[in-house]
Amino acid sequence: MDKVLSTRIDEGIIKRVHLLSQKLNTSKKAVIEAAILLYCQRIEEENRIDVLDQTFGSWVREESPEQTVKSARNKFKESMERHH
């Protein structure tokens, strides 16, 4: 899903993005996305950053999926009873 990003960018950079998109016959969005992906890749390689390795643990839970669902359902029921 695409989202809107609002930022102030130097006018010279905007002109370069526009010219590059015309030369490549592509959108400015495609130019910016490609540039950011290349920049991220370079920074990750230079600094030995592994995004997957850093975020993988966020999915590890001590409780089973069934316990998570049961807990969420109980909280939902409680909130409905409070406001009923």
C-alpha positions as CSV (number, residue, x, y, z in Angstrom):
1,M,0.0,0.0,0.0
2,D,1.3,3.4,-0.9
3,K,1.3,6.2,1.7
4,V,1.9,9.9,1.5
5,L,5.2,11.3,2.7
6,S,5.5,15.0,3.2
7,T,9.0,16.5,3.5
8,R,10.9,19.6,2.5
9,I,13.5,18.8,-0.2
10,D,16.1,21.1,-1.8
11,E,14.8,22.5,-5.1
12,G,17.9,21.3,-6.9
13,I,17.2,17.7,-5.8
14,I,13.6,18.0,-7.0
15,K,14.8,19.2,-10.4
16,R,17.2,16.3,-10.6
17,V,14.5,13.8,-9.7
18,H,12.2,15.3,-12.3
19,L,14.9,15.2,-15.1
20,L,15.9,11.7,-14.2
21,S,12.4,10.5,-14.3
22,Q,12.0,12.1,-17.8
23,K,15.2,10.5,-19.1
24,L,14.3,7.1,-17.7
25,N,10.7,7.5,-18.8
26,T,9.4,6.6,-15.4
27,S,7.7,8.3,-12.5
28,K,9.3,10.5,-9.9
29,K,8.0,8.0,-7.3
30,A,9.9,5.2,-9.0
31,V,13.1,7.3,-9.0
32,I,12.8,8.2,-5.3
33,E,11.9,4.7,-4.2
34,A,14.9,3.2,-6.2
35,A,17.2,5.8,-4.7
36,I,16.1,5.2,-1.2
37,L,16.4,1.4,-1.6
38,L,19.9,1.7,-3.0
39,Y,20.9,4.0,-0.1
40,C,19.5,1.7,2.5
41,Q,21.3,-1.3,1.0
42,R,24.6,0.6,1.0
43,I,24.2,1.8,4.6
44,E,23.1,-1.7,5.8
45,E,26.1,-3.3,4.1
46,E,28.6,-0.6,5.4
47,N,27.3,-0.9,9.0
48,R,26.5,-4.6,8.9
49,I,22.8,-3.9,9.7
50,D,20.5,-6.9,9.3
51,V,16.9,-5.5,9.5
52,L,15.4,-9.0,9.6
53,D,17.7,-10.1,12.4
54,Q,16.9,-6.9,14.4
55,T,13.1,-7.3,14.0
56,F,12.7,-11.1,14.0
57,G,12.5,-11.3,17.8
58,S,9.5,-9.1,17.8
59,W,7.4,-12.0,16.6
60,V,8.6,-14.4,19.4
61,R,5.9,-14.9,22.1
62,E,5.9,-17.0,25.2
63,E,2.2,-17.8,24.9
64,S,0.7,-20.0,22.2
65,P,-1.5,-18.4,19.4
66,E,-4.5,-20.0,21.1
67,Q,-3.7,-18.2,24.4
68,T,-3.3,-14.9,22.6
69,V,-6.6,-15.3,20.8
70,K,-8.4,-16.3,24.1
71,S,-6.9,-13.3,25.9
72,A,-7.9,-10.9,23.2
73,R,-11.5,-12.3,23.1
74,N,-11.7,-12.0,26.9
75,K,-10.6,-8.4,26.8
76,F,-13.1,-7.6,24.0
77,K,-15.9,-9.2,26.0
78,E,-14.9,-7.3,29.1
79,S,-15.0,-4.0,27.2
80,M,-18.4,-4.8,25.7
81,E,-19.8,-5.6,29.1
82,R,-18.5,-2.4,30.6
83,H,-20.1,-0.2,27.9
84,H,-23.4,-2.2,27.6
